[in-house]
Amino acid sequence: MDKKPEVKTEKRWYAMSNEEICEKLKVNPAVGLTDQEAKTRLKEDGENKLNEPKETNAFVIFLKTLIDPLAIIMLLAGFLSIILPLALGRKITPAEIPGIVVIFGVVITNSVIATFQELKARSSLKALQSLTESKVVVLRDGKQKEINTEDLVRGDIVYLETGKFVPADIHIIEAPQLKVDESALTGESLPVEKTSDIVTVKDPVLGDQINIGFMSTYVTNGRAIGVVIATGPYSAVGKIAESIKNTKSRQSPLQKKLLQLTFWISIIAFVMGTAVFMISYFASDSHLDKTDKLIASLIFSISAGIALIPESLMIIVTISLSVSAKKLATRNVIVKGFEAIETLGAVDVICSDKTGTLTQNRMTIEKIFVNNETYDVNDFKYNAKDLESWSLVNGMILCSDAISEGNNRIGDPTEIAITDWGHRYKINEVKLREDYKRVDEIPFDSERKLMTTVNIVNKKRMVYCKGALDQLLEICTHVNLNGKVIPLTKEMKESIFEKMVPLLESALRVLGLAVKELPANAKDTEKDLETNLIFIGAIAMMDPPRREARLAVSRAHESGIRVIMITGDHKITALAIGKRLGIVDDTYNEALSGSEMKALTDQELINKLKHVNVFARVNPEDKTRIVEILEGQKDIVAMTGDGVNDAPSLTKADIGIAMGMTGTDVAKEAANVILTDDNFATIISGVREGRNVYEKIKTSIAFLLGANFAQMFTILFILAFAAIVKTEGETVALGTINVLWHILVVETLLAVPISLAHSRETVMSYQPRSKRESVFKWIIIEIISITLFNTLFAIAAFLITYYTYAKDVSSWGVGENNWLVNGRVATSSMAAYVVIIFAPIFYVPLVGQRNYTVYVPKEKREKIRINEWMVGAMVLAFVLNILTLFVPGLNTIFNVPTPEHLPTGKMTIIVFYSIGLSILVAVCKWGETWIFHWIYQKNHKQDIRIATFDFAKKQKRDKIKQLYRETRAKAKKIRQE
C-alpha cells in the first residue's frame, strides 16, 4: 500500500464533534460498520497491532551460545590443544587430532541444540501469547459482538468498561464517570477524567486531549462508547518508539541457582583437573620427553576438568520449561514467561477468588425477597403494573449492562443472571434500555459495592441502585411494602437481615435494589444519587461450586498447600461455601470481613490467619495486605484475580494468576499466569507440572554429576595406581578422546531425554519446597550412590583386567617418536572405560525414581511410564559405544588395543564382563532404592519428614512447634525475672 488514507494521519480529531467524525469515517453510531466494510478496512489498514521488532536470527543466537562461560572454557581447551604443541616446537600428532575434533564437536553440538531450543522456546512463547488475545465489544450491523482486538478498524464503534485496555485510539462519544490511566503514554500518575466535549485548546499535548482514548491506556473507572480513529502503528502509542515494550526473556530463580551450581562445579573441576595434571606429569613413568609429556598431561587434564562440568544442564532446563509450558497450555494454563512454571511448583498458599474459580461462574436466581417475604423464583408473580415487582425486575435490568441473547452473552455473570431472569417474563433487556434511556450513572466499584443509574421513566428521572444488601440498606431511608412507601427503621433493617441469614447460610448471594425519583433541582453527584433511597427488595442467586473444586482443594491440602478463599460475598455466605469446598475445617473454622481486617494490627492479623481461611467483603488493599503478611512468613503465595483492582495483589504475589474468561485486561497484564477456563482445579494442574519440572531438573543434576564424578575419580585412581606400582611407559588413564566421548554420550544423548519424561502424580504428595531450598536437597544421596557404584565397578574392571587378562599384553609404540605405551595399563583402562561409558545407559531410567520428600505407600506408587525418547537414546548410545570398541580404525582412535596387541577373543571377554559390571551398577542402584523404600516404610510414622504429607497433620505439628516456642519464651522470661 503506497498511499495512506488521509484519515489515518488526521491530527485534529480532538477538535471535531462526534457528528463530524462519524461523517468523516462514514459510520452510523447507532448501527456501526457492516462486516463487509470492516473487512475492507482491515485489508487496507492492516491488523490493529504495533509493529513487532526484528527478531534475532538463528545465526546470531548460535554465535551468542559460543560466548557462554562453559563454551568458552571448552573452546579455550581446544585452542590450547592446537597452540601448545606448535608453541613448543612440534607438530600435532595424529593421536591428538581426534581429541581436538571432539572438543570442538562437543561445543558445536551443544550450541546447535541450544540454538534450536532457543528458537523453539521463542516459538512456544509466541504461541502461548496468541492464546491470550484480548477481546473488544463492538457494534456491527446494529448488534453488539465480541471480536479480537487485532480485527478492530477505523470507524468501529467500541464499548469499554472498567479494567479494559483502550484497544486503539478512539474519539469518545459517551463517557459516564470515565477515568483512564494514561501513565504509560504521558507519564501522568493520576487517572485522567475523560469527556465527549470538543477540545478548544490550540495544539494540545496528548494529556490535554480529554476526548480521546489512546491505545494501550486502560479504564480505571466508568465506561465509554467511542469511535475508532486510528489503529496499530497509526495510533499515538504506535508513533512513539520509546513506549513500545518488547517481551524479553529473563532468567528464572532456578536458572540463577543452576548458574551458581555450574560456577562451583567449575571450581571443583579446576582443582581436580590440576590434580590429574600433577599426577600424570610428575608421578607417571613416561618415555615422552618433557615437552611432549607436558603437552599430553596438560591437554588431558583440561579435557578431564571440562568433562566434570555439566555443560548440557541449561539446555535441559530450557527443554523442560518449554515442554511443560506446552503441556500447561493444553490444560488451560497459559504462562507468560517460563520462569512462572517453577514458581507454580513451589507454591504453598493459594489465595483464590470464589466466583468462577471455585464456582461455576454461572449465576442463577433462586429466591426473591419483596414485601418482607421470601419467594422461590418459580413462585414469584411478575406484574408490570405492580410497583414493587416492576421496580425489582425492570430496575435490576436497567441498572445492568449485560446482554444475553442466545449464545451472545456479554457482561458480568451476576448481571447475565438478571437478564436471564427477565427473559422468564419476556423482557428484552436491549429494548427496555432503549425505552427507558439511561442519562447518568455511577459505575460499580469494589469499595462501594454498588452501581447506580439514572433512567428516564415516564418523563421522570428515576434512580436505580443495586448492590450488596448491607451496603445498600445503609443508604436507604424508606421501604416499599405492598405499594406503600414507609420509613425504614433500624428494627426493620435488622428484621430484613434476619430473613436473609438462611439464604446466606445456604451459600446464596444476595443483591438488593433501591430506587427514588430524582428532584428536578438535584445534582447528579454520588451524594445526591446514593442517599435517601427506597428499598424495594432483593434477589438471591447461586453460583454452584464446581464439581471438581472440592477434590482440587483436597488435593491441594494433601500436597501441603493451604487454600484461602477471598470473596466479595457476605461473610456468612462465604463461610458456607468454604465449608462445602473443604476450605473451612476444624483448624481453619473462622471467616474475616474486610471491615474486621481494618481494625486489626499486622500482628493481630497474623494470629487470626492461624484460624482463618475465608475472607469476605474485602477491598483490593486488603488482598495486598494478606499477601504481604503471608510472604513475610516465608510462604510462597499464588494470588488469583480478575479485576483492575486486583492488579496490585497480583503483582505483589510470588505468582499472579488472572482469569482468562472473566478477567480484565489489566489483571491479565499484571499476572504471570492466565487460566483460560477460570477453574481452580486448573491451578492444581499447574502446580503439579511445576513440581515435575523441578524434579526433572534435579534428576538431571544427579545423573550428570554422578556420572561425571565417577569418571573423574576413576581417572585419578588409575593414575595413582600406575604411579604407585611404577609401571613403565605412558600411563595416562584414558585418552582425551575417551573423556570427551563421555560428554557426548552421557551429557547430550542420555541426559537430555530426562527433560522429556512423563509427568508423575506422586509429586503432589511432596511438601512444597521453600524459597531458599538448595537444588541439592534430597538428591545428594543420589549423586553419592551413582558416583560410588559407578566408580567401584569401574575400578573393579580395571583391577580384574590388570591382574588377569592383561598380564601378557605387550607394550607398543605410538607416534612419530615411537614412544612406549604400557599395554597392561592401557588394556585395563579400556575395561574401566567400558564400565564408565556403558553403566549410565543401564541406570539412567532408575535415577529419580526414589521419592525424597515423602514416603509413598507401595499401593499408591505410580507405574514407571516408558519414556520413548530415553529408550531410543539408550539404544543409540549402546550401539555407538560398541562401534568405538570393535570397528577397525575407530577403535584405535579411542585407545582400544588392536588384535596385534590383544587377541580378539580376550578383547571380547574383557568387554563382555565389563558390560556385565556396568549392568551390576544399575542392579546396585535399584537395590539401594529398594532398601531406601523399605527403611522408610518401616520408620515413616516416626519421621515427619517422610510421612505421607497430610495437611491436618502439618497443622497439628505447627501447633506443637508454636506451643514449644511460646513455652521456651515464657521460661526465658521467668529466668530473667
Secondary structure, 3 states (H helix, E strand, C coil): CCCCCHHHHCCCHHHCCHHHHHHHCCCCCCCCECHHHHHHHHHHHCCCCCCCCCCCCHHHHHHHHCCCHHHHHHHHHHHHHHHHHHHCCCCCCCCCHHHHHHHHHHHHHHHHHHHHHHHHHHHHHHHHHHCCCCEEEEEECCEEEEEEHHHCCCCCEEEEECCCECCCEEEEEECCCCEEECHHHHCCCCCEECCCCCCCCCCCCHHHCCCEECCCCEEEECEEEEEEEECHHHCCHHHCHHHCCCCCCCCCHHHHHHHHHHHHHHHHHHHHHHHHHHHHHHHCCCCCCHHHHHHHHHHHHHHHHHHHCCCCHHHHHHHHHHHHHHHHHHCCEEECCCHHHHHHHHCCEEEEECCCCCECCCCEEEEEEECCEEEECCCCCCCCCCHHHHHHHHHHHHCCCCEEECCEEECCHHHHHHHHHHHHCCCCHHHHHHHCCEEEEEEEECCCCEEEEEEEECCEEEEEEEEEHHHHHHCEEEEEECCEEEECCHHHHHHHHHHHHHHHHCCCEEEEEEEEECCCCCCCCHHHHCCCEEEEEEEEEECCECHHHHHHHHHHHHCCCEEEEEECCCHHHHHHHHHHHCCCCCCCCEEEEHHHHHCCCHHHHHHHCCCEEEEECCCHHHHHHHHHHHHHCCCCEEEEECCHHHHHHHHHCCEEEEECCCCCHHHHHHCCEEECCCCHHHHHHHHHHHHHHHHHHHHHHHHHHHHHHHHHHHHHHHHHHHHHCCCCCECCCCCHHHHHHHHHHHHHHHCHHHHHCCCCHHHHHCCCCCCCCCCCCCCHHHHHHHHHHHHHHHHHHHHHHHHCCCCCCCCEEECCCCEEECHHHHHHHHHHHHHHHHHHHHHHHHCCCCCCCCCCCHHHCCCCCCCHHHHHHHHHHHHHHHHHHHCCCHHHHCCCCCCCCCCHHHHHHHHHHHHHHHHHHHHHHHHHHHHHHHHHHHHCCCCCCCCCCCHHHHHHHHHHHHHHHHHHHHHHHHHHC
